[in-house]
Each structure stands twice: as C-alpha cells, then as structure tokens.
C-alpha cells in the first residue's frame, strides 16, 4: 500500500475543515501541530487547535475553503483559492456579515500528517464585520 501524496493529505485536511469535522482535523494533525493565522499568531498543539477550530466554527458556522490550485514540493503543499463565512450574530447568519476573500495556505507534513498549517489572507473584511458587531462597539 502506498502513502497518500502530500496534496491528498492537505486536501483531506481542507475537506475536514469544510465539513467542520474537528475530530477529523485533529486526527490529521501531528501531536506538535502548529497553526499560524494570517497575522502571524501561532497556536501549537492538537488540544489547543481542537478548541480553536470548535470556537471558529461556532463563530462562522458556514465557513468553507475553496481550493483552485495546489502545488507540492516534497512535504510542503501550497494551496490557493478562496475562504468564506458568515459571522453569526445573535444566532443568525445575516447576509451583511458574509465575507469572501482570496487566500492561500501552506501545509508542512510529517509522516502523512499536518505538522504546520499556515494561512495567508487579508482579513480586513472579516475584522470590519467583527468590529461592527462587537458588544463593545459604542453606539
């Protein structure tokens, strides 16, 4: 039996993201998994990422990634496409809270698991929606 390709593993990770399958995401992570968001914040460890993905999917219950191009060199995969989601506010998904942005992701694999997942995107649209809906926003 052959090992899955690096791109296959990265796309399986994307599929788990799109399914909001936190247990499936964790199963594809190395124990020391490192996640780096688009502004450079790093979260390390599967347990922390389990909590992080659970929270993120609660904030954006329709979050999805669309990959249009994927390239691999050895154990490094680069993915390019779009990310989209809607910020849930008071239990509702309002169209004015929907965002869609171009994005890229880098996956570094170890033993057919994701050791490092990094997001590259300009999240200004997301930050504006979150700020407009902040309970601390002065009226």
MARBA-3410 file (N, C-alpha, C, O; in Angstrom, 1 decimal):
139
0.9,-1.2,0.0,0.0,0.0,0.0,0.9,1.2,0.0,1.9,1.3,0.8 ~ 0.6,2.2,-0.8,1.4,3.4,-0.9,0.8,4.5,0.0,-0.4,4.5,0.3 ~ 1.7,5.4,0.4,1.3,6.5,1.2,0.5,7.5,0.4,0.8,7.7,-0.8 ~ -0.4,8.3,1.0,-1.1,9.3,0.2,-0.1,10.4,-0.1,0.9,10.6,0.6 ~ -0.4,11.1,-1.2,0.5,12.2,-1.6,0.3,13.3,-0.7,-0.7,13.4,0.1
1.3,14.2,-0.7,1.2,15.4,0.2,0.0,16.2,-0.1,-0.7,16.7,0.8 ~ -0.4,16.4,-1.4,-1.5,17.1,-1.8,-2.8,16.4,-1.3,-3.7,17.1,-0.9 ~ -2.8,15.1,-1.4,-4.0,14.3,-0.9,-4.2,14.6,0.6,-5.4,14.8,1.0 ~ -3.2,14.6,1.3,-3.3,14.8,2.8,-3.8,16.2,3.1,-4.7,16.4,3.9 ~ -3.2,17.2,2.4,-3.7,18.6,2.6,-5.1,18.8,2.1,-5.9,19.5,2.8
-5.5,18.2,1.0,-6.9,18.3,0.6,-7.9,17.5,1.5,-9.0,17.9,1.7 ~ -7.4,16.5,2.2,-8.2,15.8,3.2,-8.4,16.7,4.4,-9.5,16.8,5.0 ~ -7.4,17.5,4.7,-7.5,18.5,5.8,-8.5,19.5,5.5,-9.4,19.9,6.3 ~ -8.5,20.0,4.2,-9.4,21.0,3.7,-10.8,20.4,3.8,-11.8,21.1,4.2 ~ -11.0,19.2,3.4,-12.3,18.5,3.4,-12.9,18.5,4.9,-14.1,18.7,5.1
-12.0,18.2,5.8,-12.4,18.2,7.2,-12.8,19.6,7.7,-13.8,19.8,8.5 ~ -12.1,20.6,7.2,-12.4,22.0,7.5,-13.8,22.3,7.0,-14.7,22.8,7.7 ~ -14.0,21.9,5.7,-15.3,22.2,5.1,-16.5,21.5,5.7,-17.6,21.9,5.7 ~ -16.2,20.3,6.3,-17.2,19.5,7.0,-17.4,19.9,8.4,-18.2,19.4,9.1 ~ -16.5,20.8,8.9,-16.5,21.3,10.3,-16.3,20.0,11.2,-16.9,20.0,12.3
-15.4,19.1,10.7,-15.2,17.9,11.4,-13.9,18.1,12.3,-12.8,17.8,11.9 ~ -14.1,18.6,13.5,-13.0,18.9,14.4,-12.2,17.6,14.7,-11.0,17.6,14.7 ~ -12.9,16.5,15.0,-12.2,15.3,15.3,-11.4,14.8,14.2,-10.3,14.3,14.3 ~ -11.9,14.9,12.9,-11.2,14.6,11.7,-10.0,15.4,11.5,-8.9,15.0,11.1 ~ -10.1,16.7,11.8,-8.9,17.6,11.7,-7.8,17.2,12.7,-6.7,17.1,12.3
-8.2,17.0,13.9,-7.3,16.6,15.0,-6.6,15.3,14.6,-5.4,15.1,14.8 ~ -7.3,14.3,14.0,-6.7,13.1,13.6,-5.7,13.2,12.5,-4.8,12.4,12.3 ~ -5.8,14.3,11.7,-4.8,14.6,10.7,-3.6,15.5,11.1,-2.7,15.8,10.3 ~ -3.6,15.9,12.4,-2.5,16.7,12.9,-1.5,15.9,13.7,-1.8,14.9,14.3 ~ -0.2,16.3,13.6,0.8,15.8,14.4,0.6,16.2,15.8,-0.1,17.2,16.0
1.1,15.5,16.9,0.9,16.0,18.3,1.4,17.4,18.5,0.8,18.2,19.2 ~ 2.5,17.8,17.8,3.0,19.1,18.0,2.6,20.1,16.9,3.2,21.1,16.7 ~ 1.4,19.8,16.3,0.9,20.6,15.2,1.0,22.1,15.5,0.7,22.5,16.7 ~ 1.3,22.9,14.5,1.4,24.4,14.7,0.5,25.0,13.7,0.5,24.7,12.5 ~ -0.4,25.9,14.1,-1.2,26.7,13.3,-0.8,28.2,13.3,-0.6,28.7,14.4
-0.6,28.8,12.2,-0.3,30.2,12.1,-1.4,30.9,11.3,-1.6,30.6,10.2 ~ -2.0,31.9,12.0,-3.1,32.6,11.3,-2.5,33.7,10.4,-1.3,33.9,10.3 ~ -3.3,34.5,9.7,-2.9,35.4,8.7,-2.2,36.6,9.2,-1.6,37.4,8.5 ~ -2.2,36.8,10.6,-1.5,38.0,11.1,-0.3,37.5,11.9,0.4,38.3,12.6 ~ 0.0,36.2,11.8,1.2,35.6,12.5,1.0,35.1,13.9,2.0,34.7,14.5
-0.2,35.0,14.4,-0.4,34.4,15.7,-0.2,32.9,15.5,-0.8,32.3,14.6 ~ 0.5,32.3,16.5,0.7,30.8,16.4,0.0,30.1,17.6,0.1,30.6,18.7 ~ -0.6,29.0,17.2,-1.2,28.1,18.2,-0.5,26.8,18.0,-0.5,26.3,16.9 ~ 0.0,26.2,19.1,0.7,24.9,19.0,0.0,23.9,19.8,-0.4,24.1,20.9 ~ -0.1,22.7,19.2,-0.7,21.5,19.9,-2.1,21.2,19.4,-2.9,22.1,19.2
-2.3,19.9,19.3,-3.6,19.4,18.9,-4.8,19.8,19.8,-5.8,20.2,19.4 ~ -4.6,19.8,21.1,-5.6,20.1,22.1,-6.1,21.6,21.9,-7.2,21.9,21.9 ~ -5.1,22.4,21.8,-5.4,23.9,21.6,-6.1,24.1,20.3,-7.1,24.9,20.2 ~ -5.7,23.4,19.3,-6.3,23.5,17.9,-7.7,22.9,17.9,-8.6,23.4,17.2 ~ -7.9,21.9,18.7,-9.3,21.3,18.8,-10.2,22.4,19.3,-11.3,22.6,18.8
-9.8,23.1,20.4,-10.6,24.2,20.9,-10.8,25.3,20.0,-11.8,25.9,19.8 ~ -9.7,25.6,19.3,-9.7,26.7,18.3,-10.6,26.5,17.2,-11.4,27.4,16.8 ~ -10.5,25.3,16.6,-11.4,25.0,15.4,-12.9,25.0,15.9,-13.8,25.5,15.2 ~ -13.1,24.4,17.1,-14.5,24.4,17.6,-15.1,25.8,17.7,-16.2,26.1,17.3 ~ -14.3,26.7,18.3,-14.7,28.1,18.5,-14.9,28.8,17.2,-15.9,29.5,17.0
-14.0,28.6,16.2,-14.1,29.2,14.9,-15.3,28.8,14.2,-16.0,29.6,13.6 ~ -15.7,27.5,14.2,-16.9,27.0,13.5,-18.1,27.5,14.2,-19.2,27.6,13.6 ~ -18.1,27.8,15.5,-19.2,28.4,16.2,-19.4,29.9,15.7,-20.5,30.3,15.5 ~ -18.3,30.6,15.5,-18.3,32.0,15.1,-18.8,32.1,13.6,-19.5,33.0,13.2 ~ -18.3,31.2,12.8,-18.6,31.2,11.3,-19.1,29.8,11.0,-18.4,28.9,10.4
-20.4,29.5,11.2,-20.9,28.2,11.0,-21.0,27.7,9.6,-21.2,26.5,9.3 ~ -20.8,28.6,8.6,-20.8,28.2,7.2,-19.4,28.4,6.6,-19.3,28.4,5.4 ~ -18.4,28.5,7.4,-17.0,28.7,7.0,-16.6,27.6,6.0,-16.9,26.4,6.2 ~ -16.0,28.0,4.9,-15.6,27.0,3.9,-14.4,27.5,3.1,-14.2,28.7,3.0 ~ -13.6,26.6,2.6,-12.4,26.9,1.8,-12.7,26.3,0.4,-13.1,25.2,0.3
-12.3,27.0,-0.6,-12.4,26.5,-2.0,-10.9,26.6,-2.5,-10.4,27.7,-2.7 ~ -10.4,25.5,-2.8,-9.0,25.4,-3.3,-9.1,25.3,-4.9,-9.8,24.4,-5.4 ~ -8.4,26.3,-5.5,-8.5,26.3,-7.0,-7.1,25.8,-7.6,-7.1,25.4,-8.7 ~ -6.0,25.9,-6.8,-4.7,25.4,-7.3,-4.0,24.8,-6.1,-4.1,25.3,-5.0 ~ -3.2,23.8,-6.4,-2.4,23.2,-5.3,-1.1,22.7,-5.9,-1.1,22.2,-7.0
0.0,23.0,-5.2,1.3,22.6,-5.6,2.0,21.9,-4.5,1.8,22.3,-3.3 ~ 2.9,21.0,-4.7,3.6,20.3,-3.7,5.1,20.2,-4.1,5.4,20.0,-5.2 ~ 5.9,20.3,-3.1,7.4,20.1,-3.2,7.7,19.3,-2.0,7.8,19.8,-0.9 ~ 8.0,18.0,-2.2,8.3,17.1,-1.1,7.2,17.1,-0.1,6.0,16.7,-0.4 ~ 7.4,17.5,1.1,6.4,17.5,2.2,5.8,18.8,2.4,5.1,19.0,3.4
5.9,19.8,1.5,5.3,21.1,1.6,4.3,21.3,0.5,4.6,21.1,-0.7 ~ 3.1,21.7,0.9,2.0,21.9,0.0,1.5,23.4,0.0,1.4,23.9,1.1 ~ 1.3,24.0,-1.1,0.8,25.3,-1.2,-0.6,25.2,-1.9,-0.7,24.6,-2.9 ~ -1.6,25.8,-1.2,-2.9,25.8,-1.7,-3.4,27.2,-1.9,-3.0,28.1,-1.2 ~ -4.1,27.5,-3.0,-4.6,28.8,-3.3,-6.1,28.7,-3.7,-6.6,27.8,-4.3
-6.8,29.8,-3.2,-8.2,29.8,-3.5,-9.0,30.9,-2.8,-8.5,32.0,-2.7 ~ -10.1,30.5,-2.2,-11.0,31.5,-1.5,-11.4,30.9,-0.2,-11.5,29.7,0.0 ~ -11.6,31.8,0.8,-12.2,31.4,2.1,-13.5,32.3,2.2,-13.5,33.4,1.8 ~ -14.5,31.7,2.8,-15.7,32.5,3.0,-16.4,32.0,4.3,-16.2,30.9,4.7 ~ -17.2,32.9,4.8,-18.0,32.5,6.0,-18.9,33.7,6.4,-18.7,34.8,5.9
-19.8,33.4,7.3,-20.7,34.4,7.8,-20.5,34.5,9.3,-20.7,33.4,10.0 ~ -20.3,35.6,9.9,-20.2,35.8,11.3,-21.6,35.6,11.9,-22.6,36.3,11.5 ~ -21.8,34.7,12.8,-23.1,34.5,13.5,-23.3,35.6,14.5,-22.4,35.8,15.4 ~ -24.4,36.3,14.5,-24.7,37.4,15.4,-26.1,37.1,16.0,-27.1,37.0,15.2 ~ -26.2,37.0,17.3,-27.5,36.6,18.0,-28.1,35.4,17.4,-29.3,35.4,17.2
-27.3,34.4,17.0,-27.8,33.1,16.5,-28.2,33.2,15.0,-28.8,32.2,14.6 ~ -27.9,34.3,14.3,-28.4,34.4,13.0,-27.2,34.7,12.0,-26.2,35.3,12.4 ~ -27.4,34.2,10.8,-26.4,34.4,9.7,-27.0,35.5,8.8,-27.8,35.1,7.9 ~ -26.7,36.7,9.0,-27.2,37.8,8.1,-26.2,38.0,6.9,-25.0,37.9,7.1 ~ -26.8,38.3,5.8,-26.0,38.4,4.6,-25.0,39.6,4.7,-23.9,39.5,4.0
-25.3,40.6,5.5,-24.3,41.7,5.6,-23.1,41.2,6.4,-22.1,42.0,6.5 ~ -23.1,40.1,7.1,-22.0,39.5,7.8,-21.2,38.4,7.1,-20.4,37.8,7.7 ~ -21.5,38.3,5.8,-20.8,37.3,4.9,-19.6,38.0,4.4,-19.6,39.1,4.0 ~ -18.5,37.2,4.4,-17.3,37.7,3.8,-16.7,36.6,2.9,-17.0,35.4,3.1 ~ -16.0,37.0,1.9,-15.3,36.1,1.0,-14.0,36.8,0.6,-14.0,37.9,0.1
-12.9,36.0,0.8,-11.6,36.6,0.5,-10.7,35.6,-0.2,-10.8,34.4,0.0 ~ -9.8,36.2,-1.1,-8.7,35.3,-1.6,-7.8,34.8,-0.5,-7.6,35.6,0.4 ~ -7.3,33.6,-0.6,-6.5,33.1,0.5,-5.5,32.1,-0.1,-5.7,31.5,-1.1 ~ -4.5,31.8,0.7,-3.5,30.7,0.4,-3.2,30.0,1.7,-3.3,30.6,2.8 ~ -2.8,28.8,1.6,-2.5,28.0,2.8,-1.2,27.2,2.5,-1.0,26.8,1.4
-0.4,27.1,3.5,0.8,26.2,3.4,0.7,25.1,4.4,0.4,25.3,5.6 ~ 0.9,23.9,4.0,0.8,22.7,4.8,2.2,22.1,4.8,2.8,21.8,3.7 ~ 2.8,21.8,5.9,4.0,21.0,6.0,3.7,19.7,6.7,3.1,19.7,7.8 ~ 4.0,18.6,6.0,3.6,17.3,6.5,4.8,16.6,7.2,6.0,16.8,6.8 ~ 4.4,15.7,8.1,5.4,14.8,8.8,4.6,13.5,8.9,3.5,13.4,9.5
5.1,12.4,8.3,4.5,11.1,8.3,3.1,11.1,7.9,2.2,10.5,8.6 ~ 2.8,11.8,6.9,1.4,11.9,6.3,0.4,12.6,7.2,-0.8,12.3,7.1 ~ 0.9,13.4,8.1,0.1,14.2,9.0,0.5,15.7,8.8,1.6,16.0,8.4 ~ -0.4,16.6,9.1,-0.2,18.0,9.0,0.6,18.5,10.3,0.0,18.5,11.4 ~ 1.8,18.9,10.1,2.6,19.4,11.2,2.5,20.9,11.4,2.6,21.4,12.5
2.3,21.6,10.2,2.2,23.0,10.2,1.2,23.5,9.2,1.2,23.0,8.1 ~ 0.2,24.3,9.6,-0.8,24.8,8.7,-0.7,26.3,8.9,-1.0,26.9,10.0 ~ -0.5,27.0,7.8,-0.4,28.5,7.8,-1.3,29.1,6.8,-1.4,28.7,5.7 ~ -2.0,30.2,7.3,-2.9,30.9,6.5,-2.3,32.2,6.0,-1.7,32.9,6.8 ~ -2.6,32.5,4.7,-2.1,33.8,4.1,-3.4,34.4,3.5,-3.9,33.9,2.5
-3.8,35.5,4.1,-5.0,36.2,3.6,-5.1,37.6,4.2,-4.5,37.9,5.3 ~ -5.7,38.5,3.5,-6.0,39.8,4.0,-7.4,39.8,4.7,-8.4,39.8,4.0 ~ -7.4,39.7,6.0,-8.7,39.5,6.7,-9.3,40.8,7.1,-10.1,40.8,8.0 ~ -9.0,41.9,6.5,-9.6,43.2,6.8,-11.1,43.2,6.8,-11.8,43.7,7.6 ~ -11.7,42.5,5.8,-13.1,42.4,5.6,-13.7,41.7,6.8,-14.8,42.1,7.3
-13.1,40.7,7.3,-13.6,39.9,8.4,-13.5,40.7,9.7,-14.4,40.8,10.5 ~ -12.3,41.4,9.9,-12.2,42.3,11.0,-13.2,43.4,11.1,-13.7,43.7,12.2 ~ -13.6,44.0,9.9,-14.6,45.0,9.9,-15.9,44.5,10.3,-16.7,45.2,11.1 ~ -16.3,43.3,9.9,-17.6,42.7,10.2,-17.6,42.4,11.7,-18.6,42.7,12.4 ~ -16.5,41.9,12.2,-16.4,41.5,13.7,-16.5,42.8,14.5,-17.2,42.9,15.5
-15.8,43.9,14.1,-15.8,45.1,14.8,-17.2,45.7,14.8,-17.6,46.3,15.8 ~ -17.9,45.7,13.7,-19.2,46.3,13.6,-20.2,45.6,14.5,-21.2,46.2,14.9 ~ -19.9,44.3,14.8,-20.8,43.5,15.6,-20.3,43.3,17.0,-20.9,42.5,17.8 ~ -19.3,44.0,17.4,-18.7,43.9,18.8,-19.6,44.4,19.8,-20.2,45.5,19.7 ~ -19.8,43.7,20.9,-20.6,44.2,22.0,-20.0,45.4,22.7,-20.7,46.1,23.4
-18.7,45.6,22.4,-18.1,46.8,23.0,-18.2,48.0,22.1,-17.8,49.1,22.5 ~ -18.8,47.8,20.9,-18.9,49.0,20.0,-19.8,50.0,20.6,-20.9,49.8,21.2 ~ -19.3,51.3,20.6,-20.1,52.4,21.2,-21.2,52.8,20.2,-20.9,52.8,19.0 ~ -22.3,53.1,20.7,-23.4,53.4,19.8,-23.7,54.9,19.8,-24.6,55.4,19.2
END
